[in-house]
């Protein structure tokens, strides 16, 4: 197989024995991106603008804090992110304060009438807008956005290699399938990067491989549960001793289980 710079991370991840080589890829880039955000990105205006706007999801907020590699840098990021979000919320609140006060002062009869009517008051519209803003903010993350972009690029590389390199196709077939998250990502990639014939060929092989491996790991979990029966106490564990963490990864993707 001819190696190129953009194929090396893929072939390295697929060379490992794991439940999902794409989880290996994602974890590698996640580590790189979190290090970057606490390092060079701190001094880049574009990087700070992105973290000010998006902040971090729960997972990446935990990772950034638990690294403890640059607490000052993290503090600076959170400081300006809080400033920007507080400013947005305060401006929105002050622009709609009159509408809230109007609703608060309305009579009991008016309240009942509004409740029976499908028409919203300006105060209710503001509350809906506030909820929508907060939901959108929950779905933003400066790390996730970089990961999503990078993983989409590597889905393209994986599909390219699968069709162009027979050695990679054999390597792909030797793997244990993927977690369900990355299975979805590969399926989405077929719609974006392949024609209907290519999609059918790839998905046929992918789903055959995936279902075989889901059945494999289900049997390993099943044997794990049966080992708690005293009648099986002397029976060998086989591959089931670590079946729980591997099955969790298979279902939800990489997670830091302890």
Residue frames relative to the residue before (quaternion, step in Angstrom):
aa qw qx qy qz dx dy dz
X 1.0000 0.0000 0.0000 0.0000 0.00 0.00 0.00
X 0.3688 -0.7364 0.5252 0.2143 3.58 -0.83 0.99
X 0.2628 -0.7908 0.5398 0.1193 3.54 -0.62 1.20
X 0.0392 -0.7509 0.6586 0.0306 3.54 -1.09 0.81
X 0.7082 -0.4739 0.2976 0.4305 3.57 -1.20 0.47
X 0.7363 0.4369 -0.2460 0.4544 3.58 0.85 -0.95
X 0.6604 0.4878 -0.3250 0.4694 3.63 1.23 -0.21
X 0.5203 0.6804 -0.4081 0.3159 3.61 1.15 -0.51
X 0.6665 0.4901 -0.3407 0.4466 3.68 0.75 -0.83
X 0.6409 0.5275 -0.3237 0.4542 3.58 1.05 -0.76
X 0.7060 0.4578 -0.2780 0.4634 3.58 0.75 -1.01
X 0.6139 0.5349 -0.3500 0.4632 3.61 1.08 -0.62
X 0.6706 0.4904 -0.3014 0.4680 3.59 0.92 -0.87
X 0.6969 0.4700 -0.2747 0.4669 3.58 0.95 -0.86
X 0.5879 0.5748 -0.3729 0.4301 3.60 1.22 -0.25
X 0.6286 0.5581 -0.3273 0.4316 3.59 1.24 -0.39
X 0.4317 -0.6634 0.5477 0.2713 3.55 -1.22 0.60
X 0.3120 0.7429 -0.5266 0.2712 3.59 -0.28 1.23
X 0.6194 -0.5599 0.4031 0.3746 3.56 -1.30 0.19
X 0.8062 0.0244 -0.0019 0.5911 3.60 1.16 -0.47
X 0.2974 -0.7808 0.5197 0.1785 3.62 -0.31 1.18
X 0.6153 0.5414 -0.3633 0.4430 3.61 1.11 -0.46
X 0.5681 0.5546 -0.3819 0.4731 3.59 1.20 -0.40
X 0.6127 0.5399 -0.3364 0.4691 3.57 1.08 -0.75
X 0.6453 0.5162 -0.3056 0.4729 3.57 0.95 -0.91
X 0.6957 0.4892 -0.2844 0.4425 3.56 0.78 -1.04
X 0.6509 0.5148 -0.3232 0.4547 3.59 0.96 -0.85
X 0.6221 0.5438 -0.3401 0.4491 3.57 0.99 -0.77
X 0.7142 0.4392 -0.2605 0.4788 3.57 0.82 -0.99
X 0.5867 0.5623 -0.3689 0.4511 3.59 1.09 -0.61
X 0.6467 0.5061 -0.3129 0.4773 3.60 0.95 -0.86
X 0.6662 0.5057 -0.3062 0.4547 3.58 0.94 -0.89
X 0.6876 0.4939 -0.2882 0.4475 3.59 0.90 -0.91
X 0.6607 0.4885 -0.3226 0.4698 3.60 0.96 -0.77
X 0.6204 0.5138 -0.3415 0.4842 3.60 1.07 -0.65
X 0.6488 0.5284 -0.3115 0.4504 3.57 0.99 -0.86
X 0.6618 0.5154 -0.3112 0.4468 3.58 0.92 -0.88
X 0.7132 0.4159 -0.2501 0.5058 3.59 1.05 -0.71
X 0.7132 0.4137 -0.2495 0.5079 3.58 1.28 -0.04
X 0.8549 0.1454 -0.0826 0.4911 3.59 -0.49 -1.19
X 0.6315 0.5766 -0.3419 0.3896 3.60 0.98 -0.80
X 0.5463 0.6450 -0.3871 0.3683 3.58 1.17 -0.57
X 0.7609 0.3762 -0.1871 0.4944 3.57 1.01 -0.82
X 0.6017 0.5506 -0.3638 0.4499 3.60 1.27 0.08
X 0.4785 -0.6990 0.4466 0.2879 3.63 -0.62 1.07
X 0.6580 0.5133 -0.3219 0.4471 3.61 0.93 -0.86
X 0.6454 0.5289 -0.3145 0.4525 3.56 1.03 -0.81
X 0.6764 0.4801 -0.2893 0.4777 3.57 0.96 -0.88
X 0.6080 0.5435 -0.3568 0.4557 3.59 1.05 -0.67
X 0.6645 0.5062 -0.3044 0.4578 3.58 0.99 -0.83
X 0.6887 0.4556 -0.2948 0.4809 3.61 0.89 -0.87
X 0.5986 0.5508 -0.3625 0.4548 3.61 1.10 -0.59
X 0.7115 0.4591 -0.2549 0.4669 3.55 0.95 -0.89
X 0.8108 0.3332 -0.1412 0.4600 3.57 0.76 -1.07
X 0.2235 -0.7653 0.5679 0.2045 3.60 0.92 -0.77
X 0.5236 -0.6281 0.4788 0.3194 3.58 -1.15 -0.65
X 0.4903 -0.6178 0.5215 0.3255 3.54 -1.21 0.54
X 0.7276 -0.4281 0.3021 0.4429 3.57 -1.29 0.21
X 0.6711 0.5160 -0.3074 0.4346 3.58 0.81 -1.00
X 0.7539 0.4055 -0.2357 0.4601 3.57 0.74 -1.00
X 0.5529 0.5552 -0.4008 0.4749 3.59 1.18 -0.34
X 0.6494 0.5086 -0.3082 0.4740 3.59 0.99 -0.83
X 0.6633 0.5084 -0.3108 0.4527 3.58 0.89 -0.93
X 0.6686 0.5056 -0.3070 0.4506 3.58 0.86 -0.95
X 0.6781 0.4751 -0.2989 0.4745 3.59 0.93 -0.83
X 0.7087 0.4845 -0.2708 0.4355 3.58 0.84 -0.98
X 0.5215 0.6117 -0.4254 0.4159 3.60 1.19 -0.27
X 0.0688 -0.8424 0.5238 0.1062 3.57 1.06 -0.89
X 0.3953 0.7372 -0.4625 0.2939 3.58 1.14 0.61
X 0.7945 0.0186 0.0064 0.6069 3.57 1.15 -0.55
X 0.0959 -0.8421 0.5299 0.0292 3.57 0.37 1.24
X 0.6039 0.5402 -0.3579 0.4640 3.59 1.11 -0.64
X 0.6573 0.5150 -0.3081 0.4558 3.57 0.90 -0.92
X 0.6543 0.4983 -0.3101 0.4768 3.57 0.95 -0.87
X 0.6288 0.5397 -0.3252 0.4555 3.56 1.04 -0.78
X 0.6526 0.5098 -0.3106 0.4667 3.59 0.98 -0.84
X 0.6408 0.5228 -0.3180 0.4635 3.58 1.01 -0.83
X 0.6975 0.4691 -0.2747 0.4669 3.57 0.85 -0.98
X 0.5932 0.5816 -0.3552 0.4286 3.57 1.10 -0.73
X 0.7421 0.3985 -0.2408 0.4822 3.60 0.73 -1.03
X 0.5870 0.5503 -0.3713 0.4633 3.60 1.14 -0.53
X 0.6582 0.4982 -0.3006 0.4777 3.59 0.95 -0.86
X 0.6225 0.5415 -0.3424 0.4496 3.57 0.99 -0.80
X 0.6994 0.4786 -0.2823 0.4495 3.57 0.82 -1.01
X 0.6939 0.4726 -0.2929 0.4576 3.59 0.86 -0.91
X 0.6318 0.5229 -0.3331 0.4652 3.59 1.03 -0.75
X 0.6340 0.5334 -0.3264 0.4550 3.59 1.00 -0.84
X 0.6572 0.5098 -0.3100 0.4604 3.59 0.93 -0.90
X 0.6850 0.4836 -0.2863 0.4636 3.57 0.89 -0.95
X 0.6560 0.5093 -0.3191 0.4565 3.59 0.97 -0.83
X 0.6472 0.5167 -0.3231 0.4580 3.59 0.92 -0.87
X 0.6613 0.5015 -0.3000 0.4702 3.56 0.94 -0.91
X 0.6527 0.5205 -0.3082 0.4562 3.57 0.97 -0.89
X 0.6911 0.4818 -0.2847 0.4575 3.58 0.83 -0.96
X 0.6442 0.5187 -0.3215 0.4611 3.59 1.10 -0.69
X 0.7659 0.3476 -0.1769 0.5112 3.59 1.18 -0.54
X 0.3742 0.7549 -0.4704 0.2624 3.58 1.28 0.08
X 0.6382 0.5360 -0.3324 0.4414 3.58 0.95 -0.83
X 0.6485 0.5129 -0.3160 0.4653 3.59 1.01 -0.81
X 0.6415 0.5108 -0.3232 0.4723 3.60 1.01 -0.75
X 0.6595 0.5066 -0.3062 0.4634 3.56 0.95 -0.88
X 0.6203 0.5408 -0.3344 0.4593 3.57 1.07 -0.75
X 0.6676 0.4823 -0.2978 0.4827 3.59 0.95 -0.88
X 0.6528 0.5362 -0.3148 0.4328 3.58 0.98 -0.86
X 0.7318 0.4361 -0.2255 0.4727 3.59 1.09 -0.70
X 0.4946 0.6829 -0.4371 0.3130 3.60 1.21 -0.12
X 0.5823 -0.6151 0.4164 0.3303 3.55 -1.17 0.59
X 0.6766 -0.4838 0.3687 0.4149 3.55 -1.32 0.30
X 0.6530 0.5168 -0.3138 0.4561 3.59 0.93 -0.89
X 0.6537 0.5122 -0.3090 0.4635 3.56 0.97 -0.88
X 0.6213 0.5489 -0.3328 0.4494 3.57 1.06 -0.77
X 0.6633 0.4953 -0.2947 0.4774 3.57 0.94 -0.93
X 0.6414 0.5336 -0.3185 0.4500 3.57 0.98 -0.87
X 0.6674 0.4979 -0.2963 0.4677 3.59 0.95 -0.91
X 0.6404 0.5356 -0.3265 0.4432 3.56 1.05 -0.78
X 0.6887 0.4666 -0.2737 0.4827 3.58 1.05 -0.78
X 0.6560 0.5011 -0.3054 0.4747 3.57 1.21 -0.48
X 0.4677 -0.6708 0.4979 0.2887 3.57 -1.15 0.62
X 0.5597 0.6173 -0.3800 0.4016 3.55 1.27 -0.26
X 0.3268 -0.7540 0.5421 0.1756 3.58 -0.89 0.97
X 0.4248 -0.6445 0.5597 0.3014 3.53 -1.18 0.55
X 0.6477 -0.5056 0.3845 0.4206 3.58 -1.24 0.27
X 0.6177 0.5471 -0.3433 0.4486 3.57 1.09 -0.65
X 0.6600 0.4935 -0.3009 0.4799 3.58 1.00 -0.83
X 0.6191 0.5350 -0.3415 0.4626 3.58 1.06 -0.73
X 0.6345 0.5291 -0.3271 0.4587 3.58 1.00 -0.81
X 0.6469 0.5171 -0.3238 0.4575 3.59 0.94 -0.87
X 0.6476 0.5100 -0.3138 0.4713 3.59 0.99 -0.83
X 0.6487 0.5094 -0.3120 0.4716 3.58 0.99 -0.84
X 0.6379 0.5284 -0.3176 0.4614 3.57 1.04 -0.78
X 0.6442 0.5108 -0.3120 0.4761 3.57 0.98 -0.86
X 0.6570 0.5156 -0.3082 0.4555 3.59 0.93 -0.91
X 0.6380 0.5283 -0.3211 0.4591 3.57 1.01 -0.84
X 0.6935 0.4760 -0.2819 0.4615 3.58 0.88 -0.95
X 0.6214 0.5240 -0.3424 0.4713 3.59 1.06 -0.69
X 0.6456 0.5151 -0.3165 0.4666 3.57 0.98 -0.85
X 0.6469 0.5192 -0.3179 0.4593 3.57 1.00 -0.81
X 0.6204 0.5424 -0.3367 0.4555 3.59 1.04 -0.74
X 0.7114 0.4623 -0.2555 0.4636 3.57 1.08 -0.71
X 0.6115 0.5455 -0.3506 0.4534 3.58 1.30 -0.02
X 0.1340 0.7645 -0.6256 0.0789 3.54 -1.19 0.61
X 0.4559 -0.7103 0.4678 0.2624 3.57 -0.74 1.07
X 0.6584 0.4808 -0.3132 0.4871 3.61 1.10 -0.61
X 0.6540 0.5297 -0.3173 0.4370 3.59 0.87 -0.95
X 0.6487 0.5267 -0.3365 0.4342 3.59 0.92 -0.83
X 0.6545 0.4871 -0.3108 0.4876 3.59 1.02 -0.74
X 0.6436 0.5213 -0.3199 0.4601 3.58 0.99 -0.82
X 0.6541 0.5235 -0.3206 0.4420 3.58 0.87 -0.93
X 0.6560 0.5088 -0.3074 0.4650 3.57 0.94 -0.90
X 0.6972 0.4847 -0.2782 0.4491 3.58 0.83 -1.01
X 0.6708 0.4917 -0.3116 0.4596 3.59 0.91 -0.87
X 0.6120 0.5368 -0.3549 0.4596 3.59 1.06 -0.63
X 0.6273 0.5225 -0.3309 0.4732 3.58 1.04 -0.76
X 0.7080 0.4600 -0.2715 0.4621 3.60 0.95 -0.82
X 0.5324 0.5641 -0.4150 0.4755 3.58 1.20 -0.30
X 0.6243 0.5324 -0.3231 0.4716 3.57 1.00 -0.84
X 0.6581 0.5053 -0.3059 0.4670 3.61 0.94 -0.89
X 0.6453 0.5283 -0.3193 0.4500 3.60 0.94 -0.92
X 0.6824 0.4781 -0.2907 0.4704 3.57 0.87 -0.92
X 0.6185 0.5391 -0.3376 0.4614 3.58 1.03 -0.76
X 0.6876 0.4814 -0.2832 0.4640 3.58 0.86 -1.00
X 0.6282 0.5574 -0.3440 0.4200 3.59 0.97 -0.81
X 0.7357 0.4073 -0.2301 0.4899 3.59 0.98 -0.80
X 0.7555 0.4202 -0.2127 0.4554 3.60 1.04 -0.71
X 0.7819 0.2930 -0.1400 0.5321 3.61 1.10 -0.64
X 0.3507 -0.7603 0.5085 0.2009 3.60 -0.43 1.18
X 0.6135 0.5505 -0.3511 0.4442 3.60 1.07 -0.69
X 0.6676 0.4783 -0.3116 0.4780 3.57 0.98 -0.77
X 0.6098 0.5512 -0.3546 0.4457 3.58 1.03 -0.72
X 0.6452 0.4963 -0.3143 0.4884 3.59 1.04 -0.73
X 0.6379 0.5230 -0.3181 0.4673 3.56 1.00 -0.84
X 0.6308 0.5427 -0.3082 0.4610 3.55 0.98 -0.91
X 0.6908 0.4989 -0.2687 0.4491 3.57 0.91 -1.00
X 0.6594 0.5255 -0.3059 0.4421 3.58 1.18 -0.55
X 0.5567 0.6329 -0.3804 0.3804 3.60 1.27 -0.23
X 0.5505 -0.6356 0.4522 0.2974 3.56 -1.33 0.28
X 0.6614 -0.4863 0.3062 0.4819 3.55 1.15 0.54
X 0.4836 -0.6575 0.5105 0.2705 3.56 -1.27 -0.42
X 0.5643 -0.5204 0.4810 0.4235 3.52 -1.29 0.17
X 0.6467 -0.5522 0.3513 0.3917 3.59 -1.17 0.47
X 0.5895 0.5712 -0.3638 0.4403 3.58 1.11 -0.63
X 0.7480 0.3906 -0.2278 0.4858 3.58 0.82 -0.96
X 0.5142 0.5812 -0.4211 0.4695 3.57 1.25 -0.24
X 0.6455 0.5085 -0.3090 0.4788 3.58 0.96 -0.89
X 0.6506 0.5285 -0.3214 0.4405 3.58 0.93 -0.89
X 0.6526 0.5030 -0.3088 0.4751 3.59 0.99 -0.81
X 0.6525 0.5088 -0.3143 0.4653 3.58 0.97 -0.83
X 0.6349 0.5072 -0.3237 0.4846 3.58 1.02 -0.77
X 0.6299 0.5523 -0.3262 0.4379 3.58 1.06 -0.74
X 0.6162 0.5475 -0.3617 0.4356 3.59 1.03 -0.67
X 0.6599 0.5042 -0.3098 0.4629 3.59 1.05 -0.73
X 0.6997 0.4764 -0.2592 0.4650 3.54 1.14 -0.66
X 0.8316 0.2750 -0.0900 0.4739 3.59 0.89 -0.95
X 0.7423 0.3825 -0.2221 0.5033 3.63 1.19 -0.28
X 0.4554 -0.6283 0.5387 0.3281 3.52 -1.28 0.37
X 0.7349 -0.4465 0.2663 0.4356 3.60 -1.25 0.18
X 0.6455 0.5123 -0.3294 0.4609 3.60 1.00 -0.78
X 0.6722 0.4921 -0.2954 0.4677 3.57 0.86 -0.96
X 0.6290 0.5396 -0.3323 0.4504 3.59 0.98 -0.83
X 0.6651 0.5111 -0.3069 0.4497 3.57 0.89 -0.93
X 0.6524 0.5164 -0.3120 0.4586 3.59 0.94 -0.89
X 0.7014 0.4765 -0.2724 0.4547 3.55 0.81 -1.03
X 0.6885 0.4877 -0.2953 0.4482 3.59 0.82 -0.97
X 0.5886 0.5659 -0.3697 0.4434 3.60 1.06 -0.67
X 0.7010 0.4414 -0.2644 0.4938 3.60 0.86 -0.96
X 0.6487 0.5424 -0.3197 0.4275 3.57 0.92 -0.91
X 0.7291 0.4404 -0.2571 0.4564 3.59 0.75 -1.00
X 0.5847 0.5484 -0.3738 0.4666 3.59 1.11 -0.57
X 0.6689 0.4948 -0.2723 0.4833 3.55 0.93 -0.97
X 0.6741 0.5112 -0.2968 0.4429 3.58 0.87 -0.96
X 0.6900 0.4816 -0.2896 0.4562 3.60 0.82 -0.94
X 0.6092 0.5421 -0.3481 0.4624 3.59 1.04 -0.73
X 0.7268 0.4405 -0.2452 0.4665 3.57 0.91 -0.89
X 0.5863 0.5295 -0.3797 0.4814 3.60 1.14 -0.44
X 0.6437 0.5013 -0.3171 0.4835 3.58 1.01 -0.77
X 0.6178 0.5499 -0.3401 0.4475 3.59 1.02 -0.79
X 0.7368 0.4208 -0.2598 0.4610 3.56 0.69 -1.02
X 0.5815 0.5564 -0.3800 0.4560 3.60 1.13 -0.52
X 0.6541 0.5010 -0.3117 0.4734 3.59 0.98 -0.79
X 0.6323 0.5227 -0.3313 0.4660 3.58 1.07 -0.71
X 0.6460 0.4910 -0.3179 0.4905 3.60 1.01 -0.77
X 0.6294 0.5434 -0.3303 0.4467 3.56 0.99 -0.82
X 0.6704 0.4749 -0.2997 0.4850 3.59 0.97 -0.85
X 0.5711 0.5764 -0.3730 0.4499 3.60 1.13 -0.63
X 0.6849 0.4711 -0.2920 0.4730 3.60 0.90 -0.89
X 0.6597 0.5178 -0.3105 0.4476 3.59 1.02 -0.76
X 0.5778 0.5928 -0.3748 0.4174 3.60 1.17 -0.47
X 0.6082 0.5478 -0.3605 0.4473 3.61 1.21 -0.27
X 0.5404 0.5685 -0.4023 0.4721 3.57 1.33 -0.07
X 0.5080 -0.6844 0.4255 0.3041 3.59 -0.69 1.06
X 0.6112 0.5747 -0.3545 0.4130 3.58 1.14 -0.58
X 0.7238 0.3901 -0.2335 0.5191 3.59 1.25 -0.39
X 0.3514 0.7864 -0.4650 0.2047 3.58 1.27 0.10
X 0.7355 0.3986 -0.2366 0.4941 3.60 1.04 -0.66
X 0.5075 0.6457 -0.4250 0.3807 3.59 1.26 -0.08
X 0.5568 -0.6187 0.4247 0.3561 3.62 -1.05 0.63
X 0.5361 -0.6335 0.4620 0.3127 3.56 -1.16 0.66
X 0.2361 -0.7585 0.5622 0.2300 3.56 1.01 -0.76
X 0.7601 -0.3223 0.2610 0.5002 3.60 -0.86 -0.96
X 0.5178 0.7148 -0.3625 0.2990 3.56 1.28 0.09
X 0.4717 0.7063 -0.4475 0.2800 3.62 1.15 -0.30
X 0.7824 0.2336 -0.1357 0.5612 3.61 1.02 -0.78
X 0.2529 0.8154 -0.4899 0.1766 3.57 1.18 0.55
X 0.6215 0.5705 -0.3596 0.3988 3.62 0.98 -0.69
X 0.7106 0.4235 -0.3004 0.4748 3.67 0.65 -0.89
X 0.6535 0.5096 -0.3314 0.4510 3.59 0.99 -0.71
X 0.6562 0.4964 -0.3196 0.4700 3.60 1.03 -0.71
X 0.6092 0.5362 -0.3532 0.4655 3.59 1.08 -0.67
X 0.6444 0.5027 -0.3199 0.4793 3.58 0.96 -0.85
X 0.6295 0.5507 -0.3351 0.4338 3.58 0.98 -0.85
X 0.7169 0.4594 -0.2463 0.4629 3.56 1.02 -0.83
X 0.8475 0.1966 -0.0615 0.4892 3.59 0.81 -0.94
X 0.5816 -0.5697 0.3946 0.4261 3.61 1.21 -0.18
X 0.7557 -0.3817 0.2630 0.4627 3.55 -1.32 -0.02
X 0.1268 0.7560 -0.6377 0.0760 3.54 -1.05 0.86
X 0.4907 -0.6835 0.4736 0.2604 3.53 -1.17 0.72
X 0.0010 -0.8248 0.5634 -0.0480 3.57 0.20 1.30
X 0.1529 -0.8031 0.5727 0.0605 3.58 -0.93 0.89
